[in-house]
Amino acid sequence: MHALVQAVILGVLTGGVYALMASGQTLIFGIMKVVNLAQAAFVVLAAYLTFSLFTLTGMDPFLSILITTPLLFVIGAVIQWTLLRPLRADDAKELSLLVTFAVALGLEGLLAMTYNTTFRSVQPGYENFSWTVAGYQVNMVRFFAFLLSLAMLGVLYLILQRTKFGRAVRATVQNPMSAQLLGVNSRMVAAFGFGLGAATAAAAGAVFGLISPFNPGSHYDLISRLLTIVVLGGLGSIGGSIVAALVMGVGSAVIAALVSPIWSDFSFFVVLLLVLLVRPTGLFGARVRGAL
């Protein structure tokens, strides 16, 4: 029982980080109906930027988010405006897969040339600190990473629910044609939405570099997990992706602790298959389809 509870604690903390990564993926799909295959590459890019800031200047990884988040927002918006916006509407959904995959490959190549393919990690002095609570270990880095994810998800919620941009996003998701007739600039919404999705990847990337070794090719495994979470939660549902991320994080940690770490990664796809057999639209797909 002790091992099970410890695994659940680890899974919840890790699931919060996955939720932050997947929320950006879900946001981009909700606005543009684009499956962004570069989202995981943005996470890895942010991890490398965090690594560079830490090794060159000694900047704390959590503080580096103040730099990497706006930078990735700009990069995401520029990529959308220059590479995705010109695509013809009839072919946009199919070609966007190729474009975003090409962006991911380009970032991988750029990082490989700059840092080579050696695995890196961000290791501040408090990396191995932990607290003992009721006999269970709570790693400090993972705990603060979880709090950061909650804070960023809260900011994302406020942006979508309390701002003019958020109202434009929700209108575009629900009915793009009506939104344009009401004066919503769909092109600007798409660019800012893509940038916002990349910004969430920046925040998650700093945390990713703290809790996991990474190299330029780490985005392959990561994008498979993010797509699993997004599909499991229900395409277009940020709330669904958060729940799915927690479910997958806990499930993976429990299987690693009680069965074998070898089966931990595979559990993502087993859970996805079982859920889709019962609910083909995902956990929240039927109820919140077309809404964030």
C-alpha positions as CSV (number, residue, x, y, z in Angstrom):
1,M,0.0,0.0,0.0
2,H,2.9,2.4,0.8
3,A,4.4,1.9,-2.7
4,L,0.9,2.5,-4.3
5,V,0.3,5.8,-2.5
6,Q,3.9,6.9,-3.2
7,A,3.3,6.1,-6.9
8,V,0.0,8.1,-6.9
9,I,1.8,11.1,-5.4
10,L,4.5,11.0,-8.1
11,G,1.9,10.4,-10.8
12,V,-0.2,13.4,-9.8
13,L,2.9,15.7,-9.7
14,T,4.1,14.5,-13.1
15,G,0.6,14.6,-14.6
16,G,0.3,18.3,-13.7
17,V,3.4,18.9,-16.0
18,Y,1.9,16.9,-18.8
19,A,-1.3,18.8,-18.4
20,L,0.5,22.1,-19.0
21,M,2.2,20.7,-22.1
22,A,-1.1,19.2,-23.5
23,S,-3.1,22.4,-22.8
24,G,-1.2,24.2,-25.5
25,Q,-1.7,21.4,-27.9
26,T,-5.4,21.4,-27.2
27,L,-5.7,25.2,-27.5
28,I,-4.1,25.1,-30.9
29,F,-6.3,22.3,-32.1
30,G,-9.4,24.1,-30.8
31,I,-8.7,27.4,-32.6
32,M,-7.2,26.1,-35.9
33,K,-8.2,22.4,-36.0
34,V,-4.5,21.8,-36.4
35,V,-2.7,18.9,-34.8
36,N,0.6,20.6,-33.9
37,L,3.3,18.0,-34.2
38,A,5.9,20.6,-33.2
39,Q,4.5,21.1,-29.6
40,A,6.9,18.6,-28.1
41,A,9.8,20.1,-30.0
42,F,8.9,23.5,-28.5
43,V,9.1,21.9,-25.0
44,V,12.5,20.5,-25.8
45,L,13.7,23.8,-27.2
46,A,12.6,25.5,-24.0
47,A,14.4,22.9,-21.9
48,Y,17.6,23.7,-23.8
49,L,17.1,27.4,-23.4
50,T,16.6,26.9,-19.7
51,F,19.7,24.7,-19.6
52,S,21.8,27.5,-21.3
53,L,20.5,30.2,-19.0
54,F,21.3,28.0,-16.0
55,T,24.8,27.0,-17.1
56,L,25.9,30.4,-18.5
57,T,24.3,32.8,-16.0
58,G,23.3,30.6,-13.1
59,M,19.7,31.7,-13.5
60,D,17.2,29.6,-11.6
61,P,15.2,27.4,-14.0
62,F,11.9,28.6,-12.6
63,L,12.9,32.2,-13.1
64,S,14.1,31.5,-16.7
65,I,10.4,31.1,-17.6
66,L,10.1,34.9,-17.5
67,I,12.5,34.9,-20.6
68,T,11.6,31.7,-22.4
69,T,7.8,32.1,-22.3
70,P,7.6,35.4,-24.2
71,L,10.3,34.2,-26.6
72,L,8.4,31.0,-27.4
73,F,5.2,33.0,-27.8
74,V,6.9,35.1,-30.5
75,I,8.4,32.1,-32.2
76,G,5.0,30.3,-32.2
77,A,3.2,33.3,-33.6
78,V,5.8,33.9,-36.3
79,I,5.7,30.2,-37.3
80,Q,1.9,30.3,-37.6
81,W,1.9,33.6,-39.6
82,T,4.6,32.7,-42.0
83,L,4.2,28.9,-42.5
84,L,0.6,28.0,-41.6
85,R,-1.4,31.1,-42.5
86,P,-0.6,30.9,-46.3
87,L,-1.9,27.4,-46.6
88,R,-5.1,27.1,-48.6
89,A,-8.2,26.4,-46.5
90,D,-9.0,23.2,-48.5
91,D,-5.7,21.7,-47.7
92,A,-4.8,23.4,-44.5
93,K,-5.6,20.5,-42.1
94,E,-3.5,17.9,-44.0
95,L,-0.6,20.2,-45.0
96,S,-0.4,21.6,-41.4
97,L,0.7,18.1,-40.2
98,L,3.6,18.2,-42.7
99,V,4.5,21.8,-41.8
100,T,4.5,21.3,-38.1
101,F,6.4,18.0,-38.4
102,A,8.9,19.8,-40.6
103,V,9.2,22.5,-37.9
104,A,9.9,19.8,-35.3
105,L,12.6,18.2,-37.5
106,G,14.1,21.6,-38.1
107,L,14.3,22.4,-34.4
108,E,15.7,19.0,-33.7
109,G,18.5,19.5,-36.3
110,L,19.2,23.0,-35.0
111,L,19.5,21.8,-31.4
112,A,21.7,18.8,-32.5
113,M,24.1,21.2,-34.3
114,T,24.2,23.5,-31.3
115,Y,24.3,21.1,-28.4
116,N,25.1,17.7,-30.1
117,T,23.0,14.7,-29.2
118,T,24.3,14.1,-25.6
119,F,21.6,13.9,-23.0
120,R,21.4,17.0,-20.8
121,S,19.6,17.9,-17.6
122,V,19.2,21.0,-15.5
123,Q,20.6,20.3,-12.1
124,P,20.2,23.1,-9.5
125,G,21.4,22.7,-6.0
126,Y,18.0,21.7,-4.7
127,E,17.4,19.1,-7.4
128,N,17.3,16.1,-4.9
129,F,15.7,17.9,-2.0
130,S,12.5,16.3,-0.7
131,W,10.0,16.5,2.2
132,T,8.7,13.6,4.2
133,V,4.9,14.0,4.7
134,A,3.2,11.2,6.7
135,G,5.9,8.8,5.7
136,Y,5.8,9.6,2.0
137,Q,8.5,11.4,0.0
138,V,7.6,14.5,-1.9
139,N,10.3,15.8,-4.3
140,M,10.6,19.5,-4.0
141,V,11.3,20.1,-7.7
142,R,8.3,18.1,-8.8
143,F,6.1,19.8,-6.2
144,F,7.0,23.3,-7.3
145,A,6.7,22.1,-11.0
146,F,3.2,21.0,-10.2
147,L,2.4,24.4,-8.6
148,L,3.9,26.1,-11.6
149,S,1.7,24.1,-13.9
150,L,-1.4,25.0,-11.8
151,A,-0.5,28.6,-11.9
152,M,0.1,28.6,-15.7
153,L,-3.2,26.7,-16.3
154,G,-5.0,29.3,-14.1
155,V,-3.5,32.1,-16.2
156,L,-4.6,30.4,-19.4
157,Y,-8.1,30.0,-18.0
158,L,-8.3,33.6,-17.1
159,I,-7.1,34.6,-20.5
160,L,-9.7,32.5,-22.2
161,Q,-12.5,33.5,-19.9
162,R,-11.9,37.1,-18.9
163,T,-10.2,38.8,-21.8
164,K,-11.4,40.1,-25.2
165,F,-8.9,37.8,-26.9
166,G,-10.3,34.8,-24.9
167,R,-13.8,35.7,-26.0
168,A,-12.6,35.9,-29.6
169,V,-10.9,32.5,-29.2
170,R,-14.0,30.8,-27.8
171,A,-16.2,32.4,-30.6
172,T,-13.8,31.1,-33.2
173,V,-13.8,27.6,-31.8
174,Q,-17.6,27.5,-31.6
175,N,-18.4,29.0,-34.9
176,P,-15.6,30.4,-37.1
177,M,-17.9,31.9,-39.7
178,S,-20.2,33.7,-37.2
179,A,-17.1,35.0,-35.3
180,Q,-15.8,36.6,-38.5
181,L,-19.1,38.2,-39.3
182,L,-19.0,39.7,-35.8
183,G,-15.7,41.3,-36.5
184,V,-13.3,38.8,-35.1
185,N,-9.9,38.8,-37.0
186,S,-9.5,35.0,-37.3
187,R,-6.0,35.3,-38.6
188,M,-4.8,37.3,-35.6
189,V,-6.6,34.9,-33.3
190,A,-4.9,32.0,-34.9
191,A,-1.4,33.6,-34.7
192,F,-1.9,34.6,-31.0
193,G,-3.4,31.2,-30.2
194,F,-0.5,29.4,-31.7
195,G,1.9,31.6,-29.9
196,L,0.0,31.0,-26.6
197,G,0.2,27.3,-27.2
198,A,4.0,27.6,-27.7
199,A,4.3,29.7,-24.5
200,T,2.7,27.0,-22.4
201,A,5.4,24.6,-23.9
202,A,8.0,27.1,-22.8
203,A,6.9,26.9,-19.2
204,A,6.6,23.2,-19.4
205,G,10.0,22.9,-21.0
206,A,11.8,24.5,-18.0
207,V,10.1,21.9,-15.7
208,F,10.8,19.1,-18.2
209,G,14.5,19.8,-18.1
210,L,14.4,19.6,-14.3
211,I,12.6,16.2,-14.0
212,S,13.9,14.3,-17.0
213,P,17.1,14.1,-19.1
214,F,16.7,15.2,-22.7
215,N,18.3,15.5,-26.0
216,P,17.2,16.9,-29.4
217,G,15.3,13.7,-30.2
218,S,13.3,13.6,-27.0
219,H,10.3,15.2,-28.8
220,Y,9.4,11.9,-30.5
221,D,8.5,10.1,-27.3
222,L,7.0,13.3,-25.8
223,I,4.7,14.1,-28.8
224,S,3.3,10.5,-28.6
225,R,2.3,11.1,-25.0
226,L,0.8,14.5,-25.7
227,L,-1.3,13.2,-28.5
228,T,-2.5,10.4,-26.3
229,I,-3.5,12.8,-23.6
230,V,-5.3,15.2,-26.1
231,V,-7.2,12.4,-27.7
232,L,-8.0,10.7,-24.4
233,G,-9.4,14.0,-23.0
234,G,-11.4,14.8,-26.0
235,L,-10.1,16.9,-28.9
236,G,-10.5,20.6,-28.2
237,S,-11.2,20.2,-24.4
238,I,-8.6,21.8,-22.2
239,G,-10.4,20.5,-19.1
240,G,-10.4,17.0,-20.6
241,S,-6.7,17.2,-21.4
242,I,-6.0,18.1,-17.8
243,V,-8.0,15.2,-16.4
244,A,-6.4,12.8,-19.0
245,A,-2.9,14.0,-18.1
246,L,-3.5,13.3,-14.4
247,V,-5.0,9.9,-15.3
248,M,-2.1,9.0,-17.5
249,G,0.5,10.3,-15.0
250,V,-0.9,8.3,-12.1
251,G,-1.5,5.2,-14.2
252,S,2.1,5.3,-15.6
253,A,3.6,5.8,-12.1
254,V,1.5,3.0,-10.5
255,I,2.4,0.5,-13.2
256,A,6.1,1.4,-13.0
257,A,6.0,0.9,-9.2
258,L,3.9,-2.2,-9.0
259,V,4.6,-4.0,-12.3
260,S,7.7,-2.8,-14.2
261,P,9.1,0.5,-15.5
262,I,9.3,-1.3,-18.9
263,W,5.5,-1.3,-19.1
264,S,5.1,2.2,-17.8
265,D,5.4,4.0,-21.2
266,F,3.2,1.4,-23.0
267,S,0.5,2.0,-20.4
268,F,-0.3,5.3,-22.1
269,F,-1.5,3.5,-25.2
270,V,-3.3,0.7,-23.3
271,V,-5.3,3.2,-21.3
272,L,-6.1,5.2,-24.5
273,L,-7.3,2.1,-26.3
274,L,-9.5,0.9,-23.5
275,V,-11.1,4.3,-23.1
276,L,-11.7,4.8,-26.8
277,L,-13.4,1.4,-27.0
278,V,-15.9,2.7,-24.5
279,R,-16.0,6.4,-25.4
280,P,-14.7,7.0,-29.0
281,T,-14.8,10.8,-28.5
282,G,-12.6,10.6,-25.4
283,L,-13.4,11.3,-21.8
284,F,-15.0,14.7,-22.4
285,G,-15.4,14.8,-26.2
286,A,-19.1,14.3,-26.5
287,R,-20.1,16.9,-23.9
288,V,-17.7,19.7,-24.8
289,R,-17.0,19.2,-28.4
290,G,-16.1,22.5,-30.1
291,A,-15.5,24.2,-26.7
292,L,-12.5,25.0,-24.7
